[in-house]
Amino acid sequence: MNGPIRILHVVEAFGGGVMQMLVPLAEDSAAMGNSVAVLYGRRPETPVPVRDCIDPSVEVLALPGERRSVPDLVRSVGHVRRVVEEWRPDIVHLHSSFSGVVGGLAIGRDLPTVFTPNCFASAVDSPVALRSLYRGGESFACRRATVVGAVSESEAQLARRRGARRVVHVPNGLRELDPGWPVSARNGVVGRPRVAAVGRTVAQKRPVASARILQGVAEVADVEWLGGGGGTAGTAGAEALRVAGIPVSGWMPRDELMGSLAGCVACLHWSAWDGLSLSVLEAIALGVVVVASDIAPNREILGRAGVCSTEAEAIELLRRLVLEPELVRALRAEQRERAAAFGAQNMVAAWHGVYAELATGARDAPRAS
């Protein structure tokens, strides 16, 4: 499609990894001459003020409520419907399962929608009744969206099983992995080596298992958890880490987090499930070797280099990385080579191909009289 597009992003969980992929996407879209707005929800990790976190060329609007409750969902449906009527987008991009359900209820089929789950909630261990509820909402969001935009092949496969009419695969990307961006790489360790896990202390990140792994490395390195948050869902995980003797930094601004992570030999990412982890990509961009759980999204980034099937394997590999600089250099180079495909430029170009196709189809479609 020729000419600018009006793109509305609806993101209930504006913070963490979703924010890191959405900010460059929205900013680069606006730099291309498109009109872009982000309708965001407030979560414990949402930066304050949001306006300072994204270029002024992108309009920012707030969703009502701060919890993913039924009343918040009802209010959000009405609010999204009003914003769509007033802002008149050509495309609405719905990020996360909650936003997918809200958008499916609020937006008619004449307006093209893209739904990006960024990790299906039902894929994470939780009570059976809750997983069933999640699956129902996800199936509705997948069937209702014009396109499901999956960030990994594994997420694309799950979207098809949830009944999506059409699925495209657009991997997450980081500006730090774009060609020409300065490559970070540690040339040696100053002081005692450090190993860290990164992220919210929620069940998806398996903080209890991560604590056991980090304890197994503590003899040869300083170990810690960089991050926190997740509201009440992250409280139990944070406490389990502290009881195990693993320091927890609490939620950190990205620049501070990246600065601290850059001083580590290795990063542990022992997630139960992911869409496509920005934390893994951030560590690789910093030259920090990633040791990850053996799940499909992690394999898509890492291949077999750094993926472990058991806690014992992860402990052994982390200890070797601390003690064997040659192994660090080899794995760092292999992971960086694979991650070159996950730059923000590739991500933005792919999304705009999807947006242009959908907007053209919508504008060319006959209108109901």
N, C-alpha and C positions, 0 to 999 in steps of 0.2 A: 504494500500500500504506500502511495506517495502522500506526503504531507504529515503534519504532526498528529500524534495520537494522545488522547486524554486517558491516562492510566491511574486507576485508584487501587492502592494496596490496602487490604484490610488485614491487620496483624494483631491478634489478641495478646500474644506473648512477645511483646517488643522488648527484647533484651537477650543477652547471650548470643548463641549461634545464629538465630534467625535474624537478629539485628545486624550481625556482621555480614551476612549475605545481602540483606535488603538495602542497607545504606548505599553501597556502591552501585547496586542495580538502579535504585531511585535517582541517585545523583547523576549517573551516566545517562539515564533516560532523559532527564531534564536538560543535560548538556547537549543532547542531540536535537533539542528544540521541542520536545514533547511537554505537555502539561502533566505534572505528576503530583499526587497527594498520597500521604500515608495516614490512614485512619487506624490509630494504635490503641491498644489496651494497656492498662497499668498493671504490672506485676511487681513482686518484690525486687526483681533485678532490673526493672525499667529505669534508665537514667533520668535524673532530674536536673535541669529541665530538658525535655526531649528536643526542644527547639535548638539547643546548642550542639546536638549530636549529628545534625544533618544539614547540608548546605541550604541556604535561604531560598534557592531556586525550587526546592521541594516544599509543598504546603503540608503542614502537619495538623491533624485533627484528632480529637480524643474520643474514645468509646466510653460510655457510662459504666460505672461499677469497677470493682477491683478484684472480684472473685468469679470463678467459673461456676456460678450457681444458676438455678433455673430462673430466678427473677432477673439476674444479669443477662441471661440469654434472651429473655423476652424483651428487655429494654434495648439490648443491642440490635435485635432484629428491627425494631421500629427506628432506631437511630440510623442504621445502615440504609434502610429504605429511604429515609429523608435525605441523607447525604447523597445518595444516588440520584434522587429526583432533582436536587438542587445543583449538584456538581456536574452531572450529566457526563459520566465517563464513557469512553468507547470500549474499555476493557476493565474488568475488576479482577484483581489477583488476590485470592484468599489464602492466607498463610496460617497453617496449623488446623487441627481437627475442629476446634471450637469455632474458628472463623469460617471453616467450610460449612458447618451446620448453619451458622448464622446467615451466611451469604446465600445458602440454598433456600432458606426460608424467606429471605428478604428480597431476592432479586428474581425477576421474571426471566423466562428462557430467551427472550428477544435480545438480551444483553449478554454478550459472551463473558464467561467466567473461567478462570483458571484456579484450580485448587491444588495447593502444594502442602501435603501433610507434614513434611519435615519431621518424620518419625511418627508412625501410627501409634496412638496411645494404647491400643489393644495388643500391641506386640510386646509390651512390657509386663512382667509378672505383676499381677494384682488379683484381688478376689474375683472368683468366677463371675459373679453377678455384675461386677463393675466392668470386666472385660466384655461381657455380652452387651452391656449398655454402650460401651465405646464402639464395638463393632457395628451396632445398629446405626449410630451417628455417623461413623465413617462410611458405611455403605450408602447412606442417604447422601452425604456430601459428594462421594465419588460418582454416584448415578446422576446427581443434579448438575454437576459442573459440566461445562462444554468440553473442557480438557482437564485431566489430572496431570500436573507437571511434577513428576517424581524426581527427586534429587539423586537417586541411586537406582541401579537396575533391580535390586532387591525390593525397593519401595514400589517400583513400577509393577513388578510381579504381584505384589500384595494388592495394589490398586485394581488390577485386573480381576483378582479374586473377589474384591469388594464390589464389582459390577460397573467399573468405570466404562463409559462409552468410548473414550479415546484417551490414550496415555502417551505422553512424550517424556523423554528422559533428558533433563538438564542438570548436570552436576553442579553442586555448590562451588564457588570459586572465591579466591582471595586476591586482593591487589598485590600482596607481597609475593605471590607466585606468578605474576605476570612477567613476560620477557622484559628485560631491562631494569627490573626492580633489583636493588642491591641484595645480593645473597648473603644471608647471615650464616656464619659457621664458627663454631667454637674451635679455637686453636690450642686449647689446653685448659686445665682446671686450676683455678686459683683457690687454695685452701681445700677443705674437705669436700669431696664430690657431693652433689645433691641430686636426688631423684624426687619427682613430684607427680601427683595426680592433679587433674584440673577439672573444674566444673562445679555445678550445683551438687549438693550432697543428697540428691534424691535417689529413689530406688533404681531408676534407670541406669545410674552410674555405678551401682553396686558398691557403695562405700564400705560395707562390712567386709566383703571379699577383698576390696582394695586395701583395707587396713591390714589384713593378714599378709598380703603380698608385700606391702611396704615394711611391715615388721620383719619379714624375711630378708630384707635388704639393709636394715638399719645398722647391722654390724659393720658394713663397709661404706655407708654413705649416710648423709643427713636426709631424712625423708619428711615429706609434708604434703598437705592438700592445699592447692591454690584455688581459692574460690569459696563458694558457699551459697547461701540463698536457697530459693525454692519454697520460701514461706514455711508453713507448718509441715509440708511434705519433706522438707530437708532437715528438720530438727533431729529426728532419730538418727539419721546418717551422720550428722555432725557430732552428735554425742557419742556414737559408736567409735568414731575416729579418735576423739579425744580420750575416751576410756582406753583405747589401744595405744595411747601415747603418740598419736600422729598429730602434729600441730595443724590447725585449720586457720587459714588466713581470714576467712570471711570474704564477702563479695568485694571485688576490686574493680576499679575502672580498667578498661582494656589496656591502655598504655602501661599502667602499673603492673598488670598481670603479665603482659608480654615481656616487660623488663625483668621481672622476677623469673619467669620461665626460661628466658634466654641464658640464665646462669646455671641451668641444670644439664647434667649429662644425658638424662633420659626422662621421658614422660610416660607414665602409666595411664592407659585408657581402657579400663576394664568394664565397659558398658554392656548391659544386657541386650540392648538394641539401639539402633540409631537410624536416622535418615541418611545423612552423610556428614560426619562430624567435622565442624569447623575447628574444634580444639586440636584434632589430629593434624589438620592442614596448617594451623598456626604453629604448632611445634616443629613441623618439618621445615616451614619457612624460616624459622629461627635457627635451624641446624641442630635441633634437639631430636635424638632418636626416639621413636615411639615404640612402645611395647603394648600391644593391644589384645583384647579378647578375640577369639576366633569366631566372628560373626560376619555375615555376608557384606555389610556396608564397610567394615574395616578392611576386609580382603580386597574390596574394589579399589581402595586407595593404596594399600600396602603390598598387595600380593601376599607372598608368604614371608616377606622380610619384616620380622617383628611381631607376627601374629602367633599367639600361643593358645593351646587348647586347655591347659590346666593351670591352676595357681602355681604348682610346683615348677612348671616350665617357665612361667613368667618370672618367678623368683630367680631361677638359674640364669636366665638371659639377662636380667637386670644386673645381677652380680657380675656377670662376665663383662657387661658394658662398663661398669665401674672400674674393673680391674684390667681391661684389655683395650687400650686406645686404638689399636689397629682394627678391632671389630667395630668400634664406634665409627671410625672413618668409612669403613666399608658399608655399613648399614645406612649411615647418613647419606652417602652418595646414591645408594640404590633407592632409598625412599624419596630423595629429592628428584631423581630422574622420573620416577613414576608420578610424582605430584605435579610435574610441569604441566600436565593437562588440566589442572584445577585452578587456573588463573581466573581473575574476575573478568578479563576481556572476553574469554571464551564463554563464560556464563552469560554476560550481558548480551553478546551477539546472538546466542541461542535463544534467550528469552525474547529478544526483539523480533526474531524470525517468527516465533509463535504469535506474539502480539499483532504483528503486521498482517499475518494470514487471517487471524480471527477478526480483526477490525475490518479488513477488506470484505470478508464474507458477510459480516453483519451489515455493512453499508450497501452492499450489492443485493442483499436479500429483499424480496418484496415485502412491503409493510402491510400488516392486516388493516383492512378498512373498517 
